[in-house]
Amino acid sequence: MVGLFQAYPYPSCSWDIIARYGATNPDLPLAFFSDWARVALDESKHFTLLTKRLAEISPSTPYGSLSVNAGLWESARGTFHSLRSRLAIIHLVHEARGLDVNPATVEKFRRTGDQDTVEILQIIHTDEVTHVTAGHRWFSWLCKNEGVDPIQTFREEVRRGWRGDIRGPFNDDDRAKAGMTKDFYTDLKGEMGDASSVAIGYEQAGP
């Protein structure tokens, strides 16, 4: 369980989406920047909650002491070229996957009687629904501006920028709250070739 706390790069990704794409997308409204600043602050809060709790339950393994996968960073690197790709892969694949797996993780800690960790993870999950909502909002905004269908465009971004199935079980209810209907992710598979130097897929991205 300690491994759960050992990788948390989302605050950097949230600031990066502002700094990297703001200057090259001059039509972005101010609400885009305020949304992602709020997400970054939420993620920083999550990082603080998790590292504090880690120090309490496992002082011999402080944050950074264990090896972790680099799936999220690899996805960030693979989407440098495009805001639309970044929103699709980081925020509507990686973060949406969190909505799927978080409830089961909460239950594991609940069964051990660790109510303090349960409360932290519930705070994080509630916030994450709003983060996927932000990803969906701005992905849809870009698609509207470009005159393309958001569902088909998302599916194409995943086919090009992900390796392997977008696998369930899915938390359909929380995905729907964030704007992601089943049409976005049902029967969807990434087709990124193995020759790519960027390792993007669930085998690199954790559970």
C-alpha positions in Angstrom: 0.0 0.0 0.0 2.9 2.3 0.6 3.4 2.3 -3.2 0.2 4.3 -3.6 1.8 7.3 -2.1 5.1 7.2 -4.0 4.3 8.9 -7.3 2.3 12.1 -7.6 3.3 14.3 -10.6 -0.1 15.8 -11.3 0.6 19.3 -9.9 3.5 19.7 -12.4 1.3 18.5 -15.2 -1.4 21.1 -14.3 1.0 24.0 -14.3 2.6 22.7 -17.4 -0.6 22.8 -19.4 -0.8 26.6 -18.6 2.8 27.4 -19.3 3.3 25.1 -22.4 0.1 25.8 -24.3 -1.0 29.3 -23.2 1.4 31.2 -25.4 0.8 29.1 -28.5 -3.0 29.2 -28.1 -3.9 32.9 -27.9 -7.6 32.3 -28.2 -7.8 30.5 -24.9 -10.1 32.3 -22.5 -9.1 33.3 -19.0 -11.4 30.6 -17.6 -8.9 28.0 -19.1 -6.1 29.4 -16.9 -8.2 29.7 -13.8 -9.5 26.1 -14.2 -6.0 24.6 -14.4 -4.6 26.8 -11.7 -7.4 25.4 -9.4 -6.6 21.9 -10.5 -2.9 22.5 -9.8 -3.7 23.8 -6.3 -6.0 20.8 -5.7 -3.2 18.4 -6.7 -0.7 20.1 -4.5 -3.2 19.7 -1.6 -3.5 16.0 -2.5 0.3 15.6 -2.5 0.5 17.2 0.9 -2.2 15.0 2.3 -0.6 11.9 0.9 2.9 12.6 1.9 1.9 13.5 5.4 -0.1 10.4 5.8 2.8 8.3 4.4 5.1 9.7 7.0 2.6 8.7 9.7 2.0 5.1 8.6 5.4 4.3 7.2 8.2 6.6 8.4 10.9 4.2 7.1 9.8 4.8 3.5 9.4 8.5 3.0 8.2 9.9 -0.3 10.7 9.3 -3.1 12.3 6.2 -1.4 10.7 3.6 -3.7 11.0 3.1 -7.4 7.9 4.0 -9.4 6.7 3.8 -13.0 7.0 6.8 -15.3 3.8 6.3 -17.3 2.3 9.7 -16.7 5.6 11.5 -17.5 5.9 9.5 -20.7 2.4 10.4 -21.7 3.2 14.1 -21.0 6.3 13.8 -23.1 4.4 12.1 -25.9 1.8 14.9 -26.0 4.1 17.9 -26.0 3.1 18.8 -29.5 -0.6 19.3 -29.0 -2.9 20.7 -26.3 -5.7 18.6 -27.7 -3.6 15.4 -27.3 -2.5 16.5 -23.8 -6.1 16.9 -22.7 -7.1 13.6 -24.2 -4.3 11.4 -22.9 -3.4 13.0 -19.5 -6.8 14.2 -18.4 -9.3 12.0 -20.1 -7.4 8.7 -20.0 -5.0 8.8 -17.0 -7.1 10.9 -14.7 -10.4 9.2 -15.8 -8.7 5.9 -15.0 -8.3 7.2 -11.4 -12.1 7.6 -11.2 -12.4 3.9 -12.0 -9.9 2.5 -9.5 -10.2 5.0 -6.6 -13.4 3.5 -5.1 -11.8 0.0 -4.8 -8.7 1.5 -3.2 -10.8 3.3 -0.7 -12.5 0.0 0.2 -9.2 -1.7 0.7 -8.2 0.8 3.3 -11.6 0.8 4.9 -11.4 -3.0 5.4 -8.1 -2.5 7.2 -9.7 0.0 9.6 -7.6 2.9 8.3 -10.3 5.6 8.4 -7.8 8.4 8.2 -6.5 7.2 4.8 -10.1 6.6 3.7 -11.0 10.2 4.4 -8.0 11.5 2.5 -8.7 9.3 -0.6 -12.4 10.4 -0.5 -11.3 14.0 -0.6 -9.0 13.3 -3.5 -11.7 11.3 -5.5 -14.2 14.1 -5.2 -11.7 16.6 -6.5 -10.7 14.3 -9.3 -14.2 14.2 -10.7 -13.9 18.0 -11.2 -10.5 17.6 -12.8 -11.8 15.2 -15.4 -14.6 17.7 -15.9 -12.1 20.4 -16.7 -10.3 18.1 -19.1 -13.6 17.3 -20.9 -14.7 21.0 -20.9 -11.6 22.2 -22.6 -11.2 19.3 -24.9 -14.8 19.9 -26.1 -14.1 23.6 -26.4 -11.1 23.0 -28.6 -13.1 20.5 -30.8 -15.9 23.1 -31.2 -13.4 25.7 -32.2 -11.8 23.3 -34.7 -15.2 22.2 -36.1 -14.7 18.5 -35.2 -16.7 16.0 -33.2 -15.3 15.6 -29.7 -16.1 11.9 -29.3 -14.6 10.8 -32.5 -11.7 13.1 -32.1 -11.0 11.8 -28.6 -11.1 8.2 -29.9 -8.7 9.1 -32.6 -6.3 10.8 -30.2 -6.3 7.7 -28.1 -5.7 5.4 -31.1 -2.7 7.5 -32.0 -1.4 8.3 -28.5 -2.0 5.3 -26.3 -0.9 1.6 -26.4 -3.4 -1.1 -25.5 -7.0 -1.2 -24.4 -8.8 1.4 -22.5 -9.9 -1.2 -20.0 -12.6 -1.4 -17.4 -14.3 -1.9 -15.2 -15.4 1.7 -15.6 -16.9 4.0 -13.0 -19.6 5.0 -15.4 -21.4 7.2 -12.9 -18.5 9.5 -12.0 -17.3 9.5 -15.6 -20.7 10.7 -16.6 -20.6 13.4 -13.9 -17.4 14.7 -15.6 -19.1 14.7 -19.0 -17.6 11.4 -20.4 -20.4 9.4 -21.7 -19.8 5.7 -22.6 -19.4 6.7 -26.3 -16.0 8.2 -25.4 -14.4 5.1 -24.0 -16.4 1.9 -24.9 -14.4 -0.6 -27.0 -11.5 1.8 -27.4 -7.9 0.7 -28.0 -4.7 2.6 -28.5 -2.7 1.6 -31.6 0.6 3.3 -30.8 3.3 1.2 -32.4 5.9 -0.7 -30.3 8.7 1.2 -32.2 7.8 4.4 -30.4 10.4 5.5 -27.8 7.6 6.8 -25.6 6.2 4.1 -23.3 2.5 4.9 -22.9 0.0 2.4 -21.7 -1.4 0.8 -18.5 1.6 -1.4 -18.2 3.6 1.7 -17.6 0.8 3.7 -15.8 0.0 1.5 -12.8 -3.3 -0.2 -12.0 
